[in-house]
Amino acid sequence: MTNAHALGPSVAYLDEAFLDSDAARPLRILAEYLEPLEALRRARVRDTIVFFGSARLTADGPFGRYYREARELARLITLWSHGLPSNAHRFVICSGGGGGIMEAANRGAADAGGRSVGLNISLPREQAPNPYLTAELTFEFHYFFMRKLWFAHLARGLVVFPGGFGTLDELTEILTLAQTKKLANKIPVLLYGRAYWQEIIDFEALARHGMISREDLQLFEYVDDPATALSRLQNAIVPVEEEEDAPAFAHSRTRGFEPPKDE
């Protein structure tokens, strides 16, 4: 019988007790950045169109219209992306990886024969990976802020369907980054379902009370059907030169700073 103590201590990166400890939390955080980065590079995913929305919406529920239209929009975007000349995969559908609107988005991409990204989060309920995700592009996060980084890092467009606290959190995070010019790319933000969003958030009141600038109301627009949403995305996404086949390290825009271009 082998005496484990006789073998001596293992190297730190193989010490599971240490890796699970509070002291190693920075390593776990870094892993949730580096592992998706490497996987996306291998898959040559250049950028994404992100879908946010409720996990509770179903195709046959009272708000099934939104599920069906999210699925159709994701299908149209995927067909459009397949027709673009590129060595990389452009404008890949990305969702939070769960049910509801997230499932509809990944399902629409699959309908068009495309791959899609799922940024899943470990939660007590509501959040299990949906069956339409691309296996090698499905990621499980413990830290909300690292998941949010990946939503923002590759996004070239954002479509926000009706949702609750999580959707509101994700939407306002992106709007804040856009407002403060912390995004390297300008991201068109489409609020899908004008009636819903105008009832839920009174953006006009925020401007009237001076809580946001009136020009901040230009950071988003409302859409109500898949064809219009696709057209707005196509018109709003600023073309970029083909550089890499995969994502680079994340950076944010600071005053007077332009992201470096690789040689």
N, C-alpha and C positions, 0 to 999 in steps of 0.2 A: 504494500500500500504506500503510495507516495505521500510524503509529508509536504503539505502546501507551503509551510513556513520555510522548508529547506530550499524551495525554489527561489526565494527572495521576492522582493516587491515587484509588481508589474509596472510597466511604464504608465505614466499618468493617463495617456489617452486610451488605455485599455482598462482602466480602473473604473468599473461601472458605479461603484459607490461614490467615488469622487465626482464623476460626471453628473450624477443625480443630486449632488449637494448644492447648497446655497452658494458656496465659493465658486462653483463652476457655471453659475448662471450666465456670465458673459460668453462662455463657450457655446452654450445652448442657443443663445440669441444669435451669435455669429453663424452657427450651423444653419439656422432658419433663413439666413441670407445667402450663404455660399452654396448650399445644396440645390435650391431652385435655380440659382445662377448657372451652375454647371449643367443641370438637366436641360434648361432652355437653350443653352449654347449648343449642346449635343443635338437638340431637335431643330436648331436653326430658326427659332422663333424670334423674329425681329421686334414686333410690336403687337399690341392688342387693342380690341374694342371691348370695353368692360361693360357688363350688364349688372346693375344692382336692382334689388326688388325683394318683395316678401317671400319667405320660405313657405308661407301658409296658403298661397294661391294655387289652385289646381285647375286643370283644363275643364272639368265639369262642375266647378263650384260657382258661387254667385258672381264672382269676378273672373270667370274663366276666359273672358275676352282677352285679358291682359296676358295670361299664359299663352294662349294661341297666337297672339300677335308678337310676343317676345320670341316665340319659336320661329315664326315666319321671318321676322327681321333678322334673326341670327342666320337663318338659311340664306337670305338675300345677301347679307354681308359676306358670308363665306363664299358664295358663288362669285361675287365681285372680286374678292381677294384672290381667288384661283385664276382669274383672268389678268392679273397684274404681272408684268415682266419683272422678275426678281429671283435672285439666288436663294433668298430667305423666305420664310413664311411671314407674310405681311397681314396685319389687321386680323389676327387670330382671335376668335371669341374667347373671352375670359369671364368667369363667374366665380362666385363664392363656393361653388362646388356642391351645394346642398340641393334641397327640393324647391318647389314653387317656381318662381321666375328664374332662379339659377338653373334648375333642371331644364326649363324651357329653352334657355339660351344654349346650353350644351347639346340639347336634343336637336335644335335647329341646325347647328353646325354639323352634327352627324347626319342629318337628313340630306345635306349637300355634299356628303362624302369628305368632310373636313375634320381636322383635329381641333380640340379646344382645351383650354386651360381651366383647371379647377383649383382654387385656393381655399381649401377647407379649413375649418377651425374646430378645435376640440371643445364641445359644449355639452352641458348636461342633457339637452333635448333639442329637437328640431334640426340638428345638423349632422347628417350622414351623407357620405358621397353618393351622388346620383349615378344611375347606371349608364349614362351617356357620355361620361368623361373619357378622355384619352388617358390611358393608364400611366404612360411615362410623363404626362403633363399634369398629374394630380398630386397635390402637395397638402400635407397636414401640418397646421400651425398650432402652437400653444400660445404664442404671443400675438395679441391683436395688432400691435404696432408694426410688427414685421410683416404680417399679412397685408396691412394697409400700404406699407412701402412697396410691396410687389404689385398691388393694384395700380399705384400711381406711376411706378418706374417705367413700365412698358406701355402705358395707356396712350393711345392717340385719339381716342374718342370714348365718351361715357354716355350710356343710356340708362336712365333711372326710372324704373317702373314703380308703381305704388308699393309702399312698404311701411314698416313700423320703426321702432327705435334704431335697429341696426342699419336700416336703409338711410334714415335721417342722419345718423352718425357718419356713414360713409359719404353721403352727398355733401354734407357741410365740411367734411375734411378736405375734399377735392376743391370745393368752392373757396375755402380759406387759402389753400395752396395757390390757386389761380389768382385770387385777390391780392395776395402778398407777393406774387411773382416768384414763387419758389419752384415752379415747374419748368423744366428745361424746354418742354414743348407746350404750345398752346393746345389745350384740350377742349374741343366742343362738348358742351354738356347739354344733353337733351332730356327734359323732363317729360316722360311719356304719360299722357293722361291729364290734359289741362285742367279739367273740372276737379279731379282729385287734388292735384298739387295746389291749385289756387284756393281750395278750401282748407288744406292742411297748413300751408305756410303763406302768410300775408307778406310777401317780399316788398310790396309797395309800401306797406306800413313801416317796415324797417327803414326804407329810404326816407319816408316822410318824417319819421322821428329822428333822423340823422344817425341811425345805428349803422348803416352802410351808405356808401356814396351812390348817387343815382346811376353813375356809370357801371356800378357793380351789377345792376340789373341786366347788363349786356353779357354777363358771364354764362348765361344759360338761355335756352329757349324751349318753348313747349311744342310737342308734336302729338299727333293723335292717330297716326296710321303708319304701318311699316314702310310703305313706299316713300312717304314724305321724310321719315326718319333717315332712310338710306340716302336720299338725295341731299339732305342737310349735312350728313356726315361726309359724303363725297365732296361737297362744295366747301366745307369748312376745314378739312384736313389739309394742312399746308404741305406740299410735296417736299421731301428731303432727298438729298443725294444718297445714292446707295453706297454705304460704307462697309458695314459689317454684316455678316450673316446671322449674328446673334447679339444678345444684349451685352453691354459693357457694364462696368461698375456704376452704381447709382451716384448721381450728383444732383445737387439742388442749385438753383440760380441764386447768386448773391449780387450785391450791387457792383456793377461794372464787370461782372464775371460772365464769360462765355464758355460753355463746356468745351474742353479740348477735343480736337479731332485727332484720331489715330493716324499715324503716318502710314 
